[in-house]
Amino acid sequence: MSKNSITVKALVNAPVQIAWRAYTNPIAVTQWNFASDDWYCPTAENDLRVGGKMKSRMEAKDGSFGFDFEATYEEVIDQKKLVYGLADGRKVVITFESDGDKTNVVTMFDAESENSLEMQEAGWQAILNNYKAYAERAVRMETLYFETEIKAPVN
């Protein structure tokens, strides 16, 4: 990390398995990956392996602006740590620390030079807060399983 790194944190009221899945599942990412209610994340992809890409699109709901976010994983430790590099060379480190039925999630990232440190911290913290709220709702969601029997010849 550079000397201009920023750290944001959240204590998620969910076990690490759910917290991890909420952070890494692309469908889940589209539900929380935006800093304010006038933005949304229409698409996300996640190839969760070293060398794999993580991509998402963020757009203003009024259609006035949008941008793509892309990173390449440098380290993936299941339910513990993600490290990825951004196209501009900055690094992001996310840790997941299990604390019983809660998870401490810490994101450290190299600041960019275009926006103030305060603005960057506020934006990343807002996104992390959205993630926390989503992950905590996910704890209460029940998983539905469906079985279908197809009566057809094998050959």
C-alpha positions, 0 to 999 in steps of 0.5 A: 500500500502507498503512503496515501492509503485509506481504510474503511471498515464495517462490522457485519452482523453475519457469519463470514460465509454469508459476508464473503458470499455477499461480497463476491457473488456478482448478483449480490454485488449489483445490489449494493455496489453504489455510494448513494441512492441516485446510483446503481450497479447494473452489471457485475462479473467476478472470476474469483481466482488469482489472475481473474477479473472483477468487473462492475458498471456503476451508473447514475439512475438519471443516465447522466453518467456511468463508469466501468470498474475493473480489477485483477486479483493478486491474492484470494484466500477463501473467506479471509482476504482479497487483494486486487490491482486496479488498471492505474496501478493502485492496490486494494486489500479487503480482509474478512475476520470472523468474530462468531456470528459477525464479520469484521470487513476492512478495506484498505486502498491506495488513494487516487490523485483526482479526488480529495482523500475525504471524498474517496473515503466517504465514497468507499465507506458509503459503498461498504455500508451498503454492502453491510446492509445487504449482507445483514439482510442476506442472513435472514433470507431463506434459500429455496431448493427446487427439484424437477423430475423429468420423465424421458428416455435416457438414450 
